[in-house]
Amino acid sequence: MPKDLRTDPELASRPSFHFTFEGHPVLAYAGETVATALWAAGLRILRHGPGDGGPRGLFCTMGLCQECVVSIDGQATEACRFPATEGLDVRAGR
Ligand code: FES
């Protein structure tokens, strides 16, 4: 994993926890979305397009484009709209 890319020092005062992405632990802070935590961890490719197989990731960050759809505990979900919580099993979207 690359270094943590967060820049807001206030986050350190919030409770932190981990969920997993493709089985690897990802640090998150209370109030972050799954997408925010993945971005902060340097994880930019969240799925591959069904047509060309090209990499897909965050684009609109407000639930409009569907580019960030991943599997969260087995359900296809927009990572940018889903609050991060301890123990989530997040997988690349299909
Ligand atoms: S980044 Fe567009 S819906 Fe999540």
Backbone and ligand atoms as CSV (ligand in chain L), in Angstrom:
chain,resi,resn,atom,element,x,y,z
A,1,MET,N,N,0.839,-1.186,0.000
A,1,MET,CA,C,0.000,0.000,0.000
A,1,MET,C,C,0.887,1.254,0.000
A,2,PRO,N,N,0.497,2.277,-0.768
A,2,PRO,CA,C,1.231,3.547,-0.708
A,2,PRO,C,C,0.951,4.260,0.602
A,3,LYS,N,N,1.676,5.337,0.857
A,3,LYS,CA,C,1.462,6.080,2.101
A,3,LYS,C,C,0.069,6.724,2.102
A,4,ASP,N,N,-0.375,7.083,3.292
A,4,ASP,CA,C,-1.670,7.729,3.458
A,4,ASP,C,C,-1.632,9.116,2.825
A,5,LEU,N,N,-2.595,9.429,1.960
A,5,LEU,CA,C,-2.597,10.685,1.225
A,5,LEU,C,C,-3.506,11.746,1.844
A,6,ARG,N,N,-4.017,11.485,3.044
A,6,ARG,CA,C,-4.885,12.489,3.684
A,6,ARG,C,C,-4.059,13.714,4.082
A,7,THR,N,N,-4.708,14.882,4.019
A,7,THR,CA,C,-4.012,16.112,4.386
A,7,THR,C,C,-4.690,16.854,5.526
A,8,ASP,N,N,-5.875,16.413,5.963
A,8,ASP,CA,C,-6.619,17.111,7.011
A,8,ASP,C,C,-6.175,16.590,8.385
A,9,PRO,N,N,-5.461,17.408,9.181
A,9,PRO,CA,C,-4.990,16.930,10.487
A,9,PRO,C,C,-6.127,16.657,11.464
A,10,GLU,N,N,-7.316,17.215,11.229
A,10,GLU,CA,C,-8.455,16.985,12.115
A,10,GLU,C,C,-8.886,15.521,12.110
A,11,LEU,N,N,-8.619,14.820,11.036
A,11,LEU,CA,C,-9.043,13.418,10.946
A,11,LEU,C,C,-8.440,12.556,12.052
A,12,ALA,N,N,-7.248,12.890,12.499
A,12,ALA,CA,C,-6.579,12.075,13.515
A,12,ALA,C,C,-7.355,12.060,14.832
A,13,SER,N,N,-8.251,13.021,15.024
A,13,SER,CA,C,-9.040,13.046,16.261
A,13,SER,C,C,-10.284,12.166,16.162
A,14,ARG,N,N,-10.569,11.671,14.981
A,14,ARG,CA,C,-11.752,10.822,14.799
A,14,ARG,C,C,-11.395,9.348,15.042
A,15,PRO,N,N,-12.376,8.535,15.397
A,15,PRO,CA,C,-12.125,7.092,15.507
A,15,PRO,C,C,-11.697,6.522,14.141
A,16,SER,N,N,-10.763,5.608,14.166
A,16,SER,CA,C,-10.319,4.968,12.930
A,16,SER,C,C,-10.580,3.469,13.009
A,17,PHE,N,N,-10.604,2.848,11.867
A,17,PHE,CA,C,-10.888,1.413,11.766
A,17,PHE,C,C,-10.409,0.951,10.397
A,18,HIS,N,N,-10.582,-0.318,10.129
A,18,HIS,CA,C,-10.186,-0.866,8.829
A,18,HIS,C,C,-11.349,-1.621,8.186
A,19,PHE,N,N,-11.389,-1.564,6.875
A,19,PHE,CA,C,-12.178,-2.507,6.085
A,19,PHE,C,C,-11.197,-3.116,5.095
A,20,THR,N,N,-11.658,-4.016,4.265
A,20,THR,CA,C,-10.721,-4.613,3.316
A,20,THR,C,C,-11.156,-4.321,1.885
A,21,PHE,N,N,-10.155,-4.176,1.029
A,21,PHE,CA,C,-10.377,-4.070,-0.416
A,21,PHE,C,C,-9.574,-5.178,-1.058
A,22,GLU,N,N,-10.276,-6.083,-1.712
A,22,GLU,CA,C,-9.628,-7.253,-2.303
A,22,GLU,C,C,-8.771,-7.981,-1.264
A,23,GLY,N,N,-9.262,-8.000,-0.033
A,23,GLY,CA,C,-8.599,-8.724,1.039
A,23,GLY,C,C,-7.488,-7.975,1.749
A,24,HIS,N,N,-7.171,-6.755,1.295
A,24,HIS,CA,C,-6.113,-5.965,1.920
A,24,HIS,C,C,-6.728,-4.910,2.841
A,25,PRO,N,N,-6.162,-4.718,4.025
A,25,PRO,CA,C,-6.733,-3.731,4.948
A,25,PRO,C,C,-6.592,-2.302,4.434
A,26,VAL,N,N,-7.656,-1.527,4.624
A,26,VAL,CA,C,-7.677,-0.110,4.240
A,26,VAL,C,C,-8.094,0.690,5.471
A,27,LEU,N,N,-7.293,1.680,5.824
A,27,LEU,CA,C,-7.599,2.548,6.965
A,27,LEU,C,C,-8.706,3.528,6.596
A,28,ALA,N,N,-9.640,3.725,7.516
A,28,ALA,CA,C,-10.698,4.720,7.322
A,28,ALA,C,C,-10.956,5.431,8.643
A,29,TYR,N,N,-11.481,6.649,8.536
A,29,TYR,CA,C,-11.853,7.428,9.705
A,29,TYR,C,C,-13.356,7.644,9.689
A,30,ALA,N,N,-13.930,7.765,10.870
A,30,ALA,CA,C,-15.367,8.000,10.993
A,30,ALA,C,C,-15.768,9.184,10.124
A,31,GLY,N,N,-16.825,9.007,9.360
A,31,GLY,CA,C,-17.339,10.063,8.495
A,31,GLY,C,C,-16.865,9.975,7.057
A,32,GLU,N,N,-15.884,9.136,6.776
A,32,GLU,CA,C,-15.413,8.992,5.399
A,32,GLU,C,C,-16.298,8.011,4.638
A,33,THR,N,N,-16.358,8.182,3.338
A,33,THR,CA,C,-16.987,7.169,2.502
A,33,THR,C,C,-15.946,6.102,2.155
A,34,VAL,N,N,-16.436,4.996,1.640
A,34,VAL,CA,C,-15.521,3.953,1.156
A,34,VAL,C,C,-14.597,4.533,0.092
A,35,ALA,N,N,-15.160,5.350,-0.802
A,35,ALA,CA,C,-14.354,5.927,-1.881
A,35,ALA,C,C,-13.250,6.828,-1.342
A,36,THR,N,N,-13.564,7.632,-0.347
A,36,THR,CA,C,-12.568,8.536,0.230
A,36,THR,C,C,-11.407,7.746,0.823
A,37,ALA,N,N,-11.729,6.713,1.563
A,37,ALA,CA,C,-10.674,5.911,2.187
A,37,ALA,C,C,-9.829,5.200,1.133
A,38,LEU,N,N,-10.466,4.701,0.079
A,38,LEU,CA,C,-9.706,4.035,-0.985
A,38,LEU,C,C,-8.792,5.043,-1.689
A,39,TRP,N,N,-9.313,6.224,-1.966
A,39,TRP,CA,C,-8.515,7.269,-2.613
A,39,TRP,C,C,-7.313,7.635,-1.736
A,40,ALA,N,N,-7.570,7.820,-0.438
A,40,ALA,CA,C,-6.488,8.193,0.478
A,40,ALA,C,C,-5.413,7.116,0.556
A,41,ALA,N,N,-5.809,5.881,0.307
A,41,ALA,CA,C,-4.849,4.781,0.325
A,41,ALA,C,C,-4.137,4.622,-1.015
A,42,GLY,N,N,-4.479,5.478,-1.978
A,42,GLY,CA,C,-3.815,5.413,-3.284
A,42,GLY,C,C,-4.437,4.421,-4.239
A,43,LEU,N,N,-5.602,3.909,-3.879
A,43,LEU,CA,C,-6.268,2.920,-4.729
A,43,LEU,C,C,-7.185,3.633,-5.708
A,44,ARG,N,N,-6.813,3.715,-6.932
A,44,ARG,CA,C,-7.537,4.497,-7.939
A,44,ARG,C,C,-8.397,3.648,-8.877
A,45,ILE,N,N,-8.035,2.411,-9.088
A,45,ILE,CA,C,-8.790,1.551,-10.009
A,45,ILE,C,C,-9.761,0.712,-9.184
A,46,LEU,N,N,-11.055,0.993,-9.356
A,46,LEU,CA,C,-12.079,0.312,-8.559
A,46,LEU,C,C,-12.779,-0.789,-9.332
A,47,ARG,N,N,-12.659,-0.777,-10.625
A,47,ARG,CA,C,-13.249,-1.817,-11.466
A,47,ARG,C,C,-12.698,-1.644,-12.863
A,48,HIS,N,N,-13.089,-2.538,-13.765
A,48,HIS,CA,C,-12.720,-2.413,-15.175
A,48,HIS,C,C,-13.999,-2.384,-16.003
A,49,GLY,N,N,-14.008,-1.552,-17.015
A,49,GLY,CA,C,-15.187,-1.393,-17.844
A,49,GLY,C,C,-15.573,-2.693,-18.532
A,50,PRO,N,N,-16.864,-2.947,-18.666
A,50,PRO,CA,C,-17.324,-4.191,-19.275
A,50,PRO,C,C,-17.034,-4.277,-20.773
A,51,GLY,N,N,-16.897,-3.147,-21.449
A,51,GLY,CA,C,-16.656,-3.163,-22.887
A,51,GLY,C,C,-15.185,-3.292,-23.230
A,52,ASP,N,N,-14.434,-2.260,-22.934
A,52,ASP,CA,C,-13.023,-2.231,-23.307
A,52,ASP,C,C,-12.094,-2.747,-22.219
A,53,GLY,N,N,-12.626,-3.013,-21.038
A,53,GLY,CA,C,-11.790,-3.505,-19.946
A,53,GLY,C,C,-10.893,-2.436,-19.348
A,54,GLY,N,N,-11.137,-1.205,-19.734
A,54,GLY,CA,C,-10.308,-0.112,-19.221
A,54,GLY,C,C,-10.559,0.162,-17.747
A,55,PRO,N,N,-9.563,0.734,-17.080
A,55,PRO,CA,C,-9.715,1.005,-15.648
A,55,PRO,C,C,-10.765,2.074,-15.383
A,56,ARG,N,N,-11.528,1.876,-14.313
A,56,ARG,CA,C,-12.545,2.827,-13.885
A,56,ARG,C,C,-12.303,3.164,-12.418
A,57,GLY,N,N,-12.689,4.395,-12.054
A,57,GLY,CA,C,-12.526,4.825,-10.672
A,57,GLY,C,C,-13.367,6.052,-10.424
A,58,LEU,N,N,-13.021,6.814,-9.396
A,58,LEU,CA,C,-13.802,7.998,-9.056
A,58,LEU,C,C,-13.842,8.978,-10.212
A,59,PHE,N,N,-15.030,9.546,-10.440
A,59,PHE,CA,C,-15.185,10.557,-11.469
A,59,PHE,C,C,-16.012,11.714,-10.916
A,60,CYS,N,N,-17.307,11.484,-10.670
A,60,CYS,CA,C,-18.155,12.589,-10.196
A,60,CYS,C,C,-18.096,12.751,-8.675
A,61,THR,N,N,-17.877,11.686,-7.957
A,61,THR,CA,C,-17.874,11.619,-6.480
A,61,THR,C,C,-19.177,12.092,-5.840
A,62,MET,N,N,-20.277,12.005,-6.582
A,62,MET,CA,C,-21.570,12.380,-5.985
A,62,MET,C,C,-22.708,11.482,-6.456
A,63,GLY,N,N,-22.398,10.268,-6.850
A,63,GLY,CA,C,-23.439,9.298,-7.116
A,63,GLY,C,C,-24.124,9.392,-8.460
A,64,LEU,N,N,-23.540,10.062,-9.408
A,64,LEU,CA,C,-24.191,10.232,-10.701
A,64,LEU,C,C,-23.633,9.344,-11.809
A,65,CYS,N,N,-22.356,9.077,-11.809
A,65,CYS,CA,C,-21.726,8.456,-12.990
A,65,CYS,C,C,-21.627,6.926,-12.932
A,66,GLN,N,N,-21.677,6.342,-11.765
A,66,GLN,CA,C,-21.556,4.888,-11.565
A,66,GLN,C,C,-20.152,4.354,-11.825
A,67,GLU,N,N,-19.189,5.215,-12.026
A,67,GLU,CA,C,-17.823,4.750,-12.302
A,67,GLU,C,C,-17.173,4.090,-11.090
A,68,CYS,N,N,-17.677,4.379,-9.908
A,68,CYS,CA,C,-17.052,3.872,-8.684
A,68,CYS,C,C,-17.749,2.640,-8.118
A,69,VAL,N,N,-18.622,2.003,-8.884
A,69,VAL,CA,C,-19.371,0.867,-8.343
A,69,VAL,C,C,-18.422,-0.283,-8.002
A,70,VAL,N,N,-18.506,-0.709,-6.764
A,70,VAL,CA,C,-17.733,-1.836,-6.257
A,70,VAL,C,C,-18.709,-2.818,-5.598
A,71,SER,N,N,-18.192,-3.941,-5.157
A,71,SER,CA,C,-18.997,-4.872,-4.379
A,71,SER,C,C,-18.687,-4.633,-2.906
A,72,ILE,N,N,-19.711,-4.311,-2.126
A,72,ILE,CA,C,-19.541,-4.125,-0.685
A,72,ILE,C,C,-20.388,-5.170,0.016
A,73,ASP,N,N,-19.728,-6.078,0.688
A,73,ASP,CA,C,-20.398,-7.215,1.337
A,73,ASP,C,C,-21.342,-7.912,0.357
A,74,GLY,N,N,-20.893,-8.041,-0.898
A,74,GLY,CA,C,-21.627,-8.790,-1.905
A,74,GLY,C,C,-22.662,-8.004,-2.694
A,75,GLN,N,N,-22.809,-6.724,-2.409
A,75,GLN,CA,C,-23.808,-5.910,-3.109
A,75,GLN,C,C,-23.114,-4.854,-3.970
A,76,ALA,N,N,-23.509,-4.727,-5.220
A,76,ALA,CA,C,-22.977,-3.677,-6.082
A,76,ALA,C,C,-23.409,-2.325,-5.524
A,77,THR,N,N,-22.439,-1.467,-5.239
A,77,THR,CA,C,-22.708,-0.226,-4.518
A,77,THR,C,C,-21.762,0.864,-4.993
A,78,GLU,N,N,-22.265,2.097,-5.035
A,78,GLU,CA,C,-21.406,3.242,-5.354
A,78,GLU,C,C,-20.517,3.548,-4.156
A,79,ALA,N,N,-19.226,3.404,-4.333
A,79,ALA,CA,C,-18.285,3.641,-3.229
A,79,ALA,C,C,-18.322,5.075,-2.739
A,80,CYS,N,N,-18.661,6.019,-3.621
A,80,CYS,CA,C,-18.646,7.438,-3.236
A,80,CYS,C,C,-19.837,7.812,-2.379
A,81,ARG,N,N,-20.818,6.953,-2.269
A,81,ARG,CA,C,-22.017,7.273,-1.474
A,81,ARG,C,C,-22.173,6.358,-0.267
A,82,PHE,N,N,-21.226,5.452,-0.063
A,82,PHE,CA,C,-21.394,4.455,1.001
A,82,PHE,C,C,-20.453,4.773,2.162
A,83,PRO,N,N,-20.992,4.996,3.358
A,83,PRO,CA,C,-20.129,5.298,4.504
A,83,PRO,C,C,-19.224,4.112,4.852
A,84,ALA,N,N,-17.973,4.404,5.086
A,84,ALA,CA,C,-17.036,3.354,5.504
A,84,ALA,C,C,-17.360,2.942,6.939
A,85,THR,N,N,-17.345,1.645,7.177
A,85,THR,CA,C,-17.504,1.126,8.535
A,85,THR,C,C,-16.550,-0.042,8.712
A,86,GLU,N,N,-16.298,-0.351,9.954
A,86,GLU,CA,C,-15.355,-1.415,10.299
A,86,GLU,C,C,-15.773,-2.735,9.667
A,87,GLY,N,N,-14.801,-3.423,9.060
A,87,GLY,CA,C,-15.007,-4.795,8.630
A,87,GLY,C,C,-15.691,-5.004,7.302
A,88,LEU,N,N,-16.007,-3.953,6.573
A,88,LEU,CA,C,-16.626,-4.149,5.259
A,88,LEU,C,C,-15.705,-4.978,4.367
A,89,ASP,N,N,-16.309,-5.831,3.549
A,89,ASP,CA,C,-15.568,-6.609,2.549
A,89,ASP,C,C,-15.831,-5.952,1.194
A,90,VAL,N,N,-14.880,-5.140,0.742
A,90,VAL,CA,C,-15.036,-4.404,-0.510
A,90,VAL,C,C,-14.216,-5.099,-1.593
A,91,ARG,N,N,-14.851,-5.307,-2.705
A,91,ARG,CA,C,-14.197,-5.958,-3.848
A,91,ARG,C,C,-14.337,-5.081,-5.072
A,92,ALA,N,N,-13.416,-5.202,-5.996
A,92,ALA,CA,C,-13.497,-4.456,-7.245
A,92,ALA,C,C,-14.830,-4.760,-7.918
A,93,GLY,N,N,-15.405,-3.728,-8.561
A,93,GLY,CA,C,-16.659,-3.926,-9.261
A,93,GLY,C,C,-16.479,-4.811,-10.475
A,94,ARG,N,N,-17.557,-5.406,-10.936
A,94,ARG,CA,C,-17.498,-6.303,-12.106
A,94,ARG,C,C,-18.290,-5.701,-13.242
L,1,FES,S1,S,-17.819,8.539,-8.616
L,1,FES,FE1,FE,-19.605,8.867,-9.816
L,1,FES,S2,S,-21.103,7.638,-8.836
L,1,FES,FE2,FE,-19.360,7.477,-7.573
